Amino acid sequence: MKSNTFNYSLLAVGVAAVMGLSTGANAAPSLIPTATESGNAGTNSKTVTNVATASYSVGEVAQKPVRSNSVTVNINEVISFSLTANNIDDVQNDEKNLNSTVVPEGFVTFKHTLKNTGNLDDTYTFTLTDLSGGKYNLADSNANVIIKNASGTQTASYPITGITTGSLPLPAGYSAEITINAKTTGNQGGSTQNLQLSAESTKIAAIANPANGAIKTLTNIDESKTFLPIFSIAKTITSGTFNVNDSTAEVSYEVVVRNVAGGYSTDATNVTIEDLLPTGLIMSAPLARTNIVLADGATINDSTISNPTNAKGFSFTATSIPKGGKVTITFKAKKDKDVPLAQNALNHVTVTDDLDDNATTTNTLVDSTDSSKEKNIKFYPANGDTNITDGTSVADGTNGTDSTQPLNSTQRSLTLTNPQIIQIPTTTNSTTQANHSVIITNTGRDSESNLTFTLAESNTAENVSVSNVQVNGTGTALTATSAGVYTIPGTLAAGANLKITYVVTSTDAKVGQKEETTVTLVPSATPGNAPTVPPVNDTTQVRGIELAKTQALDANCDGNPEGSFSTALTANAGQCVIYNIKATNTFDSTVTGSYSIASLVISDDLIDNGVTTSADYLAGSANNKNISGSATTGSVTAPSATNNQVASNTVGTLAPQATANLQFAVKIKQK
């Protein structure tokens, strides 16, 4: 490719040089001499003729002046300059700077040389033009100019800020090395940006006209392409369901951070990787170097690994993650005993990279599985960054997709409460039956479904049975399976409760017996970590009148017993025996299902009991005293022929735990 240089005669039309800055390369126009120049671009010949004269006298007589021969000087005046692009690329020192790279919102350097190759001093006007529709911020760009003489020795240097246009005087043979630091703006990965640097010769512009085809301006094109790391973050849970209720439970995580190869990707340096655990989790152990595996050229700064014991996460700085490089971190977390863990908690990973490691630029990229933490993600083109947080798939590392997944944790807790002791009479009706209710409460964080329970009877009480098992009193009795299992319909939400109700009835049961029933809840095996729920034991007591008959010897038949009352004794003919019949209402007013006894009559049929065959009723002995001699309630009727020898005490109503007595005496017959 020919040099971007042009020479032109002072008498011909001039040449110009243009100076342009870009991240792309547009070819500057070739500089071809006009046809009138006959191939001698920029050269013009002038002739200077000089004749000397001499005047003299001879013998004081003036002589005719003498002229010398004529001498001629041919002068060549050359206007010539060049503008070359000097970045190291495919072809150096031509009209284009190609293959330069830049990060979003970063600086890119372009080098140019403007040289006065003629033999006349000249001044050049330069202009910097953004050809990319605003992808360069020229106001924040800058340049540095070094002036060198014809021998290549530096004679001056100075900076230029906010470079857009200006002028540059150069003596003949001098050159200006121009280094442009162009600031990009709004550029994304894969985009191309172009600048144009133009330079115009003042001398050529003054004499040039379109008619003679003079070229007064030279241009260079600067091209840059935008590259940045393409981070792909994948966080997966490598263990099963986390049981929040288990103080020893741990969850295992794997984090893979890749710098995707290909496309507009470039090496990353000083990358910080940070993992902040969700509320309710802490690190099981500090992150160690052995937890970090590097692949495909990735390196880390070990001294940056930071996380104390029981930390809520960790961070460290990767010295570099080249294109295709990968960093893998594995660790375990456990429950923070002081903070609740939410269901489906997400653990996010964040990658931070100052793309040009320049604190004065605002191009720090923050890529994260948590979109709310991301910053400057616009540097990726449309669809260049996608976050997957529902666990449906895992980022495969071939693009900028990031993924994390919810922690499948359980905090299941169920309780059975309200154990009851209920009293029933020996024969029940709908009013006196035992209505038991067991309360199930979901004290965990998760809803519960597919709950079942069993209801076991002790079968120790005769003629007592369990029936009408319901949930929440719907009026529809549940039917147990052949294994005695009842299914609870619907779902029990966290914090909610329900009642299992059932009825215990009796028919001619025995006073003093009890029936024990055990309700056992069986949580569903899904989603795992089923809690152990202590059963509820209910008791149904059969209560009513308990009769106790005892006797004591009254040897003198004076109404005063000689010994204690018992169920067996020995008496002689002619002696008396005092009978005491005690009726007790065994219902307890402090226990559910307490009743007073109504229409109570205590009686003893002497004839049916065989007393009259061996003894006679002792007249006047019938009373309602107890064995201590104190009167109890009721109206006593003595045995006689008119009442068929029946002694009785009509009590009427007897309160719970109250007693009533019937007492009388008989005299043993003489044979």
TILUM-553183 format. One line per 2 residues: number of its first residue (from 0); their letters; for each residue x, y, z of C-alpha. Coordinates in steps of 0.001 Angstrom, whole numbers, plus 500000, padded with zeros to 6 digits. Layout:
% residues N
NUM = a = X:Y:Z  ...
This chain:
% residues 671
0 = mk = 500000:500000:500000  501434:503391:499080
2 = sn = 502434:505921:501691  499850:508517:502623
4 = tf = 502081:511343:501405  501539:514199:498924
6 = ny = 503881:516726:497346  502737:519726:495355
8 = sl = 504268:522770:493728  503625:526234:495089
10 = la = 502412:527182:491669  500131:524190:491535
12 = vg = 497156:523327:493700  497936:522437:497386
14 = va = 497756:519291:499485  496035:518807:502865
16 = av = 496358:516321:505733  493530:515078:507881
18 = mg = 493902:513552:511284  491115:511098:512475
20 = ls = 490511:508938:515543  488434:505736:515443
22 = tg = 488180:502233:516671  487584:501039:513118
24 = an = 489678:501628:509989  488384:503504:506951
26 = aa = 491049:503832:504255  492406:507314:503674
28 = ps = 492351:508407:500006  495401:507590:497960
30 = li = 497370:510673:496969  497979:510734:493245
32 = pt = 499690:513653:491459  497611:515499:488877
34 = at = 498239:514955:485182  499836:518408:484870
36 = es = 502563:517398:487311  504084:514932:484901
38 = gn = 504771:512573:487783  506733:515103:489837
40 = ag = 504245:515647:492587  504655:518893:494511
42 = tn = 507692:520271:492666  507977:523774:490950
44 = sk = 511147:525291:489339  512020:529032:489649
46 = tv = 514966:530732:487990  517080:533430:489685
48 = tn = 519548:535230:487284  522397:537331:488650
50 = va = 524829:539647:486669  527669:541532:488320
52 = ta = 528949:545028:487166  532194:546831:487723
54 = sy = 533112:550506:487288  536715:551743:487208
56 = sv = 539089:554592:486011  542349:554541:484225
58 = ge = 544667:557507:484717  541855:559173:486510
60 = va = 539715:558743:483407  536463:556973:484018
62 = qk = 536047:553839:481996  532901:552229:480678
64 = pv = 531322:549969:483313  531785:546270:482756
66 = rs = 529054:543577:483160  529841:540033:484089
68 = ns = 528386:536997:482556  524917:535941:483714
70 = vt = 524589:533110:486263  521333:531266:486870
72 = vn = 520025:529479:490076  517153:527061:489652
74 = in = 515034:526910:492928  512677:523999:493650
76 = ev = 509868:524769:496201  508139:521630:497491
78 = is = 504871:521456:499559  504544:517900:500814
80 = fs = 503175:516176:503950  502119:512742:505108
82 = lt = 499670:511315:507673  500179:507685:508676
84 = an = 498491:505304:511138  501151:503655:513315
86 = ni = 499396:501096:515546  500793:497592:515275
88 = dd = 498306:495813:513030  498261:493844:509791
90 = vq = 499864:496691:507790  501701:499387:509665
92 = nd = 502186:503027:508680  499293:503067:506241
94 = ek = 495989:504936:506378  494285:502682:508937
96 = nl = 494689:501534:512529  492949:498164:512663
98 = ns = 492390:495399:515236  492445:497662:518277
100 = tv = 490305:496481:521183  488480:498404:523865
102 = vp = 486190:497632:526782  482827:499366:527177
104 = eg = 483211:502930:528437  486968:502513:528192
106 = fv = 489925:504157:526485  491629:502984:523304
108 = tf = 494939:504329:521979  495630:505271:518372
110 = kh = 499039:506457:517088  499597:508696:514074
112 = tl = 502484:510624:512528  501981:513916:510673
114 = kn = 505145:514930:508830  506072:518005:506771
116 = tg = 507953:516295:503972  508312:519450:501914
118 = nl = 510931:522190:502081  508574:524953:503207
120 = dd = 507184:525578:506668  503478:524810:506895
122 = ty = 500576:524825:509370  498106:521965:509491
124 = tf = 494524:522014:510656  493421:518704:512221
126 = tl = 489923:517431:512934  488742:514355:514884
128 = td = 485373:512973:513821  483295:510166:515366
130 = ls = 481981:508030:512510  480100:505685:514902
132 = gg = 477074:507700:515800  478136:508831:519262
134 = ky = 480124:505763:520377  483014:508047:521311
136 = nl = 483031:510725:523960  485440:513186:522368
138 = ad = 485031:515703:525155  486556:513196:527576
140 = sn = 489182:511984:525112  492714:513338:525039
142 = an = 495887:513243:522994  499603:513795:523390
144 = vi = 501760:515397:520670  505559:515026:520344
146 = ik = 507364:517314:517867  510578:516010:516291
148 = na = 513028:517791:513962  514329:516459:510680
150 = sg = 516965:514484:512566  514328:512770:514692
152 = tq = 515218:514619:517877  512330:515645:520104
154 = ta = 511976:519372:520360  508636:519770:522152
156 = sy = 505613:517892:523518  502238:518926:524817
158 = pi = 498857:517366:525742  495503:518057:524145
160 = tg = 492250:517567:526057  488795:517389:524590
162 = it = 490302:516759:521211  488055:517670:518259
164 = tg = 489942:520242:516144  493038:522425:516219
166 = sl = 496102:523574:514286  499659:522350:514245
168 = pl = 502613:524350:512729  505513:522249:511468
170 = pa = 508758:523541:509964  510011:521766:506890
172 = gy = 511217:518279:507711  509583:518262:511142
174 = sa = 507054:515663:512261  504358:515367:514940
176 = ei = 503763:512015:516652  500138:512104:517771
178 = ti = 498893:509600:520369  495130:509716:520821
180 = na = 493417:508223:523882  489821:507918:522765
182 = kt = 487044:507417:525318  484210:505151:524192
184 = tg = 480634:505474:525379  477555:503334:524917
186 = nq = 479526:500574:523223  478613:496951:523870
188 = gg = 480384:493665:523439  480997:492918:519772
190 = st = 480396:496465:518529  482824:498281:516173
192 = qn = 483614:501994:516477  485387:504240:513938
194 = lq = 487131:507558:514257  488498:509694:511441
196 = ls = 491553:511885:511881  491994:514485:509123
198 = ae = 494812:516990:508508  494739:519916:506058
200 = st = 497728:521813:504718  497272:525568:505013
202 = ki = 499666:526337:502134  498042:523872:499755
204 = aa = 494563:525002:500777  495554:528574:499876
206 = ia = 496441:527743:496267  494371:524630:495584
208 = np = 491339:524603:493387  489165:521771:492077
210 = an = 490141:522488:488513  493642:521160:488883
212 = ga = 492634:518236:491133  494787:519272:494068
214 = ik = 494481:517297:497310  494764:519391:500417
216 = tl = 493479:516911:503064  494707:513507:504244
218 = tn = 492662:511160:506421  493331:508174:508662
220 = id = 490687:505781:509950  490942:504317:513478
222 = es = 488901:501222:514165  488273:499545:517508
224 = kt = 486200:496535:518469  484585:496101:521877
226 = fl = 485568:493093:523925  484799:492150:527517
228 = pi = 484668:488945:529553  481501:486898:529183
230 = fs = 480800:485544:532648  478623:482486:533046
232 = ia = 477691:481696:536655  476164:478379:537658
234 = kt = 475285:477588:541258  473863:474161:542047
236 = it = 472848:472279:545155  474536:468898:545241
238 = sg = 472738:467518:548305  469115:466592:548952
240 = tf = 466326:468289:550830  467601:470379:553732
242 = nv = 465932:469651:557056  465765:472895:558994
244 = nd = 464722:471040:562140  467914:468981:562133
246 = st = 470636:470922:563911  473290:468814:562165
248 = ae = 471874:469210:558644  474087:470686:555923
250 = vs = 473543:471704:552321  476313:471241:549748
252 = ye = 476807:473859:547048  478904:474012:543893
254 = vv = 479663:477319:542171  481164:477403:538673
256 = vr = 482265:480746:537212  483373:480631:533557
258 = nv = 484738:483232:531201  483084:481983:528027
260 = ag = 485436:481539:525067  484523:482936:521668
262 = gy = 482444:485802:520417  483507:489127:521898
264 = st = 485064:487572:525004  488410:488674:526354
266 = da = 490571:487784:529337  489449:489020:532749
268 = tn = 491771:490235:535497  491255:491019:539171
270 = vt = 487811:489429:539220  486063:489266:542609
272 = ie = 483759:486307:543254  481351:486740:546142
274 = dl = 478718:484449:547604  476239:485833:550116
276 = lp = 474192:483070:551700  470439:483554:552079
278 = tg = 469121:484620:555449  469030:481600:557723
280 = li = 472213:479907:556458  475836:480267:557502
282 = ms = 479024:478612:556326  479692:475246:557927
284 = ap = 483431:475946:557810  485633:478751:556497
286 = la = 486344:478544:552777  489769:477029:552211
288 = rt = 492030:477062:549169  491277:473362:548767
290 = ni = 487630:474304:548119  488667:476155:544945
292 = vl = 489587:474372:541726  491105:476350:538841
294 = ad = 490984:475252:535219  492145:476422:531783
296 = ga = 494525:479094:532968  492519:480672:535790
298 = ti = 494499:481864:538813  493584:483425:542146
300 = nd = 495181:485540:544796  495093:483261:547838
302 = st = 495508:486157:550233  492113:487572:549217
304 = is = 490090:484573:550426  487846:486050:553109
306 = np = 485270:484402:555340  485405:483909:559095
308 = tn = 483939:480971:560973  480127:480938:560793
310 = ak = 480302:483599:558098  477281:484391:556001
312 = gf = 479296:483893:552813  482721:484367:551299
314 = sf = 484637:486344:548696  487974:486177:546937
316 = ta = 489721:487790:543981  490756:485804:540927
318 = ts = 494019:487143:539549  492751:486181:536105
320 = ip = 490122:484172:534313  491226:483964:530689
322 = kg = 488883:483201:527847  487683:479659:528456
324 = gk = 488961:479716:532050  486915:478320:534906
326 = vt = 486801:478618:538698  484909:475972:540706
328 = it = 484078:476429:544394  482493:473809:546631
330 = fk = 481353:474379:550197  478751:473447:552779
332 = ak = 476303:475600:554708  474277:474961:557824
334 = kd = 471338:476501:559627  471813:479775:561436
336 = kd = 470183:478939:564736  469196:482541:565384
338 = vp = 467487:483326:562066  464584:481575:560298
340 = la = 465264:480080:556870  462672:480845:554224
342 = qn = 461288:478126:551999  462888:478027:548532
344 = al = 465664:480369:549657  467986:481432:546825
346 = nh = 471750:481559:547221  473234:484137:544833
348 = vt = 476729:484503:543418  478122:487840:542237
350 = vt = 481119:488438:539964  482682:491922:539871
352 = dd = 485244:493087:537307  486592:496583:536710
354 = ld = 486971:495980:532989  489980:498234:532481
356 = dn = 491251:498154:536078  490936:501916:536073
358 = at = 489169:503460:539032  488594:506707:537134
360 = tt = 486317:505045:534566  482777:503930:535277
362 = nt = 482907:500551:533610  482880:498120:536504
364 = lv = 480773:495150:535437  478768:493386:538143
366 = ds = 477271:490130:536906  475130:488166:539344
368 = td = 472484:485493:539611  470585:488217:541463
370 = ss = 469522:490737:538823  468969:493411:541484
372 = ke = 472708:493421:542216  473841:493647:538608
374 = kn = 475562:496776:537342  476451:497778:533792
376 = ik = 474946:494561:532498  474013:496676:529469
378 = fy = 477600:496070:528302  476356:492707:527133
380 = pa = 474289:492927:523931  470567:492163:523997
382 = ng = 469914:488651:525311  473551:488430:526336
384 = dt = 472717:487868:529988  469860:485719:531268
386 = ni = 469245:484700:534876  467581:481385:535682
388 = td = 466471:481218:539323  463652:478673:539348
390 = gt = 465858:475618:539084  464461:474598:535677
392 = sv = 467944:474489:534132  471584:475179:534882
394 = ad = 473821:477562:532940  475986:475478:530597
396 = gt = 478848:477952:530295  478548:478569:526552
398 = ng = 477035:482055:526870  476362:484712:529472
400 = td = 473509:482830:531120  473616:482640:534929
402 = st = 471680:480266:537130  470978:479394:540712
404 = qp = 468322:477199:542230  466039:477416:545260
406 = ln = 467024:475470:548323  464513:472680:548767
408 = st = 464322:472831:552521  461766:471589:554958
410 = qr = 460858:472830:558378  458098:470411:559120
412 = sl = 456584:470333:562562  453247:468908:563634
414 = tl = 451735:468547:567066  448892:466555:568522
416 = tn = 447355:468154:571585  444303:468102:573809
418 = pq = 444511:464706:575529  441277:464206:577476
420 = ii = 439862:462173:580327  436100:461975:579960
422 = qi = 433619:460166:582207  430582:458298:580931
424 = pt = 427858:456368:582708  427518:452631:582300
426 = tt = 424956:453210:579589  425148:456329:577471
428 = ns = 422944:458335:575202  423797:461227:572872
430 = tt = 424053:463557:575856  426204:461416:578132
432 = qa = 428545:459874:575545  432230:460918:575514
434 = nh = 433063:463366:572705  436821:463356:572304
436 = sv = 438703:465867:570137  442394:465750:569265
438 = ii = 443887:468932:567790  446454:468731:564987
440 = tn = 448496:471917:564568  450961:472602:561785
442 = tg = 453681:474405:563712  456131:474150:560817
444 = rd = 456883:476396:557860  455485:474134:555159
446 = se = 451958:473139:554329  451092:469511:554966
448 = sn = 449007:467230:552797  448263:463505:552623
450 = lt = 448106:463299:556408  446796:460097:557970
452 = ft = 446248:458879:561503  445438:455751:563416
454 = la = 443020:455367:566324  443837:452417:568585
456 = es = 441648:451132:571444  442908:449372:574536
458 = nt = 439762:447166:574697  440038:446915:578479
460 = ae = 436520:448135:579207  433612:445819:578464
462 = nv = 430704:447096:576415  432525:450332:575506
464 = sv = 433044:451236:571850  434493:453995:569622
466 = sn = 432578:455390:566661  431842:458406:564424
468 = vq = 435440:459482:563671  435390:462874:561922
470 = vn = 437672:465775:560960  436571:469264:561943
472 = gt = 433042:468082:562673  431975:467889:559055
474 = gt = 429188:465464:559901  430704:462797:557678
476 = al = 432379:459951:559492  435710:458726:558156
478 = ta = 436194:455109:557270  439394:453401:558283
480 = ts = 441338:451118:555982  441808:447483:556853
482 = ag = 444988:448536:558643  443025:450974:560811
484 = vy = 444334:454085:559038  442203:457166:558531
486 = ti = 442983:459705:555781  442623:463419:556484
488 = pg = 441299:465207:553409  442793:468447:552069
490 = tl = 445888:470396:553045  446872:471785:556406
492 = aa = 448544:475160:555942  451426:476352:558082
494 = ga = 450081:477674:561376  446643:476099:560834
496 = nl = 444990:473366:562875  442155:470895:562662
498 = ki = 440304:468550:565005  439948:464825:564937
500 = ty = 436746:463981:566795  435348:460628:567821
502 = vv = 432688:459275:570164  432955:456702:572936
504 = ts = 429723:455048:574099  428807:452293:576535
506 = td = 426001:449827:577133  425858:448086:580510
508 = ak = 429506:448732:581141  431024:448201:584530
510 = vg = 431634:451106:586857  435302:451674:587442
512 = qk = 436492:450444:584084  438327:452657:581630
514 = ee = 438944:452567:577915  442182:454117:576615
516 = tt = 442433:455303:573013  445603:456423:571215
518 = vt = 445598:458793:568252  448805:458603:566214
520 = lv = 449468:461070:563373  451310:459774:560310
522 = ps = 452823:462656:558265  453349:462167:554556
524 = at = 456785:460998:553421  456741:463807:550840
526 = pg = 458656:466147:550617  460901:464330:553069
528 = na = 462156:464913:556592  458803:463859:558054
530 = pt = 458573:464967:561685  458014:462602:564574
532 = vp = 454779:463514:566309  454111:462209:569838
534 = pv = 450672:460557:569993  447763:461658:572130
536 = nd = 446332:459248:574686  442699:459708:575672
538 = tt = 440929:457971:578532  437216:457239:578871
540 = qv = 436178:456316:582402  432980:454420:583233
542 = rg = 431420:456040:586262  428180:455686:588264
544 = ie = 427046:454251:591602  429462:452023:593358
546 = la = 427943:449960:596205  430076:448640:599060
548 = kt = 428476:446348:601639  430269:445578:604896
550 = qa = 429278:444072:608250  430291:444259:611881
552 = ld = 429518:442109:614974  427150:443571:617582
554 = an = 427360:440869:620215  425098:442629:622693
556 = cd = 422592:443710:620052  422802:447260:621448
558 = gn = 423557:448934:618103  427255:449367:618851
560 = pe = 429641:447210:616817  432356:445386:618757
562 = gs = 434783:445322:615859  435438:446898:612524
564 = fs = 433278:446521:609468  434463:443936:606974
566 = ta = 433123:441574:604360  433439:438413:606477
568 = lt = 433046:437645:610196  431971:434913:612659
570 = an = 428895:435295:614893  427156:433103:617454
572 = ag = 423487:432422:617766  421787:435165:619696
574 = qc = 424323:437758:618592  423574:440580:616159
576 = vi = 425236:441645:612930  425070:445234:611687
578 = yn = 425024:445639:607891  426255:448859:606238
580 = ik = 425581:449554:602549  427475:452503:601092
582 = at = 426508:454052:597759  429155:456337:596164
584 = nt = 428690:458532:593096  432038:457872:591389
586 = fd = 431716:460761:588933  434339:463428:589597
588 = st = 433307:467045:589186  436896:467982:588264
590 = vt = 436806:465669:585250  434904:466189:582004
592 = gs = 431563:464343:581915  430579:464636:585580
594 = ys = 426958:463835:586490  424802:463783:589603
596 = ia = 422967:460529:590245  419187:460860:590097
598 = sl = 416422:458718:591632  418838:456776:593761
600 = vi = 417333:454136:596075  419574:451929:598197
602 = sd = 417835:448715:599191  418497:445289:600686
604 = dl = 416023:442425:600233  416439:440275:603310
606 = id = 414374:437434:601901  416162:437311:598519
608 = ng = 419511:437643:600267  418634:434613:602507
610 = vt = 418887:436597:605707  415471:435634:607097
612 = ts = 416276:431923:607100  419060:432374:609604
614 = ad = 418359:435722:611240  415631:438163:612076
616 = yl = 415600:441882:611441  416413:443747:614638
618 = ag = 413521:446089:615114  414370:449782:615053
620 = sa = 417866:449280:613678  417333:450641:610154
622 = nn = 418992:454055:609604  421054:456085:607132
624 = kn = 424238:456262:609200  427662:455439:607810
626 = is = 430121:453215:609624  431349:456218:611563
628 = gs = 427905:456729:612978  427182:459940:611045
630 = at = 423852:460313:609332  423825:460550:605505
632 = tg = 421154:461683:603113  417906:459907:602315
634 = sv = 414694:458532:603843  414968:455026:605373
636 = ta = 412261:452367:605262  412646:449436:607686
638 = ps = 411999:445879:606480  408562:444445:607333
640 = at = 406015:442015:606055  404274:444828:604232
642 = nn = 407353:445681:602124  408353:442057:601711
644 = qv = 411204:442404:604184  413122:445023:602182
646 = as = 415213:447678:603910  415709:450802:601801
648 = nt = 416984:454381:601749  415399:456655:599184
650 = vg = 418204:459095:598447  416952:460862:595291
652 = tl = 419892:462906:593928  423480:462169:594798
654 = ap = 426166:464665:593737  429517:463578:592254
656 = qa = 431772:461950:594844  428959:462121:597437
658 = ta = 427919:459047:599421  424721:457742:600976
660 = nl = 424290:454824:603373  421741:452261:604466
662 = qf = 422391:450528:607775  420389:447909:609715
664 = av = 420960:444949:612051  419797:441310:612231
666 = ki = 419857:438852:615133  421152:435333:614537
668 = kq = 418400:432784:615247  418629:430102:617904
670 = k = 418295:426650:616311
